[in-house]
Each structure stands twice: as structure tokens, then as C-alpha cells.
């Protein structure tokens, strides 16, 4: 199955893929969805980075060592964590922030799993 079209956020794109995977008989989902924010929702990168860093700080699973920057709506996560679950939690925390077009997770896992 291929998903085509546009969605207003990365979070909604991920939800569309998850919903498609639950359809009986679907063995693979090809995500071709584009993220297209309504023009009124796009803000500047400094404001977006602040919102994203607030979302990271509010998530107790994400260590203080994780930081985010924004470039044209794309978020870049950096820092170090002890566990891969913390790395995934950081990405999940920012995916739902309004205005995020994409996430590049450059967080380094120093510990075990």
C-alpha cells in the first residue's frame, strides 16, 4: 500500500502509516506523504526551537543533555543519553509539536540498550 498526499504534521503522517498497517491484508506501507503546514501555522525557527525544547524539558523520559535546533521547520536533536529508549522518547516528544516538518535525530547513546 502507498500513502500519497499531504498531512499538516509529522505526527499525523506517522498516525496515518500506523492506521494503514492495521488494515487486514496489508503487508507493507510505503509512506509518500508530504508534510505541508498551513501558511498561518509556520513560525520562525527560533520560536519553533523554543517550543520543541520546552516539549523535551516537559518529558521526564528525556534527559537534560538533549537539545533541539530548528532550520526551516526541520528539527535537529543533539546530545547524549544513556539508553536508546531515551533517544526514542526525545523524538516522540517533538514529533507532535505544531510546526515541526521533520526530525533528524543525532542523539548519541552512550550506555547499553
N, C-alpha and C positions, 0 to 999 in steps of 0.2 A: 504494500500500500504506500502511496506517496501523498504527502500532505503539501498542498500548494496554497499560496495566498499570503495574506499579511495578518499579523496579530499586533496588538499595541504594546506588548511587553515580552521579555524573555520568559517570565513566569507563565504567561498564558500559552506560549509556544510549548513549553515543557508539559503543561497540563494537556494540551491537545495531543501530543505524542503519547502520553500515558493513557489517555482515553482510547486512542486508536489501537494501542497494544492490547487493550482489554476486549476488543471485538473478536468474537469467535471466528476462527479460521485465519486470522491474520498472523503470519509468521515473521514478517519484517515490516518496519515502518521507515520510510525514507523521508526525513524532515527537510522539506524545501521551503518552509515558511520563512518569510521575511518579517523583520520587526520594523514597524512603521508607526512612530509616535504621532499622534495628532499634533499639529504645529503649536497649539496652545500649551501643550504639556512640556515642550522642550525648554529646559532652562540652561543656564551656563554651567560649565564643568565644575567650577568652584562650589557652587551651591549643591550640585549633584554629589560631589565627593563628600561634602559635609553630611548630607543625608545618609549616604552609604556608610560613612564612618560611625554615625550615630546608630545605625542598624547593627553594625558589628559590635559596638560597645554594649548594646542592649541584649545581645545574645550571650548568655552565660557560658555557652559551649565554646565560644571564640576567645582565645587569649588576647591580652592587650598588645601583644607583639605584632598583630596583624593590622595592616593599614591598607587603605584604598586610595587610588587616584583616578581621575576621570579625564578622558580625552575624546571629545565629540560624542559623548554619551556611552562610550565603552569604558568599563571599569577594569582596573588592573589591581589585583590583590597581591601584596608582597608581605614578607615577614617570615617568621619561623614558628612552627608548632611542634608539639611532642608526638601527636598522633594523627593519622590520616583522617580520622573522624572529625577532628577539629578543622582540618583543611576543608573537608566537605561541608561542615556546618557554616563556615565563613561564606562559601559560595552560595549556599542555600539562603543565608541571611540577606544577601544583597540582590539576589535574583528577583525578588518581589518588590524592590524599591521602584517607585514610579520614575520613569525617565531613563532607566538602565536599558541600553540597547544590547549589550553583550558583556560577558565576563571572561577575563583572562586570568586564570588562577596560577600565579607564580610563587605561591607559598611553599616553602621548603619544610619537609617533615624530617625532624632531627631524630626522633625516637623510633620506637618499634612500629607496631601496626597502625 
